[in-house]
Amino acid sequence: LRADFGPESDIDLLVEFDERARHTLFDMGRMERELESLFGREVDLIERARIEQSDNYLRRKSIFQLVETIYAA
């Protein structure tokens, strides 16, 4: 967690799916809502591939410097 994380902070989750996995934007929204219910706070869910493909180098660098794996399967 970042030093500025507090009671009102949201949780940013970077996810990576198996290349064979198929899901829609509706599925991603449902996953966000389920995670918000679980954590009791707002969740921003984004796929790792979207960050990797971003044209914004500084954003990519910033995100990947802060990434911490909390679960891997």
Buried (B, 14 or more C-beta within 10 A) or exposed (E): EEEEEEEEEEBBBBBEEEEEEEEEEEEBEEBBEEBBEEEEEEBEBBBBEEBEEEEEEEEBEEBEEEEEEEEEE
